[in-house]
Amino acid sequence: MGELIYTLCMLTSLACTWLLFASYRRTRYRLLFWSGLCFAVMTLNNLFLIFDKVVFPNVDFMPLRVVSALAACLLLLYGLIYEKE
């Protein structure tokens, strides 16, 4: 059951990424770009979670998961702080 939930979370992040970038291409609103990048890295984070728990259960992907989560938060924080409009 966990595999299904992890996969659905990754697909949801991927869908959000796609929708945010599609909206950015239409409007050119920069905050959508930074949010899209954030969700792209969150998708990568969810992929690392699937690798960690399902595909390679004996390999520890925790450092990659923590670094990717931090990168996603920093991208969104940068977009929120430095993109004024």
C-alpha positions as CSV (number, residue, x, y, z in Angstrom):
1,M,0.0,0.0,0.0
2,G,2.9,2.3,0.7
3,E,4.2,2.0,-2.8
4,L,0.9,3.2,-4.2
5,I,0.9,6.3,-1.9
6,Y,4.5,7.2,-2.7
7,T,3.8,6.9,-6.4
8,L,0.6,9.0,-6.2
9,C,2.5,11.7,-4.2
10,M,5.2,11.8,-6.9
11,L,2.6,12.0,-9.7
12,T,0.8,14.8,-7.9
13,S,4.1,16.7,-7.6
14,L,4.8,16.1,-11.3
15,A,1.3,17.3,-12.2
16,C,1.7,20.5,-10.1
17,T,5.1,21.1,-11.8
18,W,3.6,20.7,-15.2
19,L,0.6,23.0,-14.4
20,L,2.8,25.7,-12.9
21,F,5.2,25.8,-15.8
22,A,2.3,25.8,-18.3
23,S,0.8,28.8,-16.5
24,Y,4.2,30.5,-16.4
25,R,4.6,30.1,-20.2
26,R,1.2,31.7,-20.6
27,T,1.6,34.6,-18.2
28,R,5.3,35.0,-17.7
29,Y,4.7,35.7,-14.0
30,R,8.0,34.9,-12.3
31,L,6.6,33.5,-9.1
32,L,5.0,30.7,-11.1
33,F,8.5,29.8,-12.4
34,W,10.0,29.6,-9.0
35,S,7.0,27.6,-7.7
36,G,7.4,25.2,-10.7
37,L,11.1,24.7,-9.9
38,C,10.2,24.0,-6.3
39,F,7.7,21.4,-7.3
40,A,10.1,19.9,-9.8
41,V,12.6,19.3,-7.0
42,M,9.8,18.0,-4.8
43,T,9.1,15.5,-7.5
44,L,12.7,14.4,-7.4
45,N,12.4,14.2,-3.6
46,N,9.5,11.9,-4.0
47,L,11.4,9.8,-6.5
48,F,14.2,9.4,-3.9
49,L,11.6,8.3,-1.4
50,I,10.4,5.6,-3.8
51,F,14.0,4.5,-4.4
52,D,14.6,4.5,-0.6
53,K,11.5,2.6,0.5
54,V,10.6,0.4,-2.5
55,V,13.3,-0.1,-5.1
56,F,16.4,-0.2,-3.0
57,P,15.3,-0.8,0.6
58,N,18.9,-1.6,1.7
59,V,20.4,1.7,0.5
60,D,19.9,4.9,2.5
61,F,18.7,7.7,0.4
62,M,18.0,10.0,3.4
63,P,20.8,12.5,2.7
64,L,19.6,13.0,-0.9
65,R,16.0,13.3,0.3
66,V,17.0,16.0,2.9
67,V,19.1,17.9,0.4
68,S,16.4,17.9,-2.2
69,A,13.7,19.0,0.2
70,L,16.0,21.8,1.4
71,A,16.7,22.8,-2.2
72,A,13.0,22.9,-3.0
73,C,12.2,25.1,0.0
74,L,15.1,27.4,-0.8
75,L,14.0,27.8,-4.4
76,L,10.5,28.8,-3.3
77,L,11.9,31.1,-0.6
78,Y,14.1,32.8,-3.1
79,G,11.2,33.3,-5.4
80,L,9.0,34.7,-2.7
81,I,11.7,37.2,-1.4
82,Y,13.4,38.4,-4.6
83,E,10.6,38.4,-7.1
84,K,8.6,41.7,-6.6
85,E,5.7,42.6,-8.7
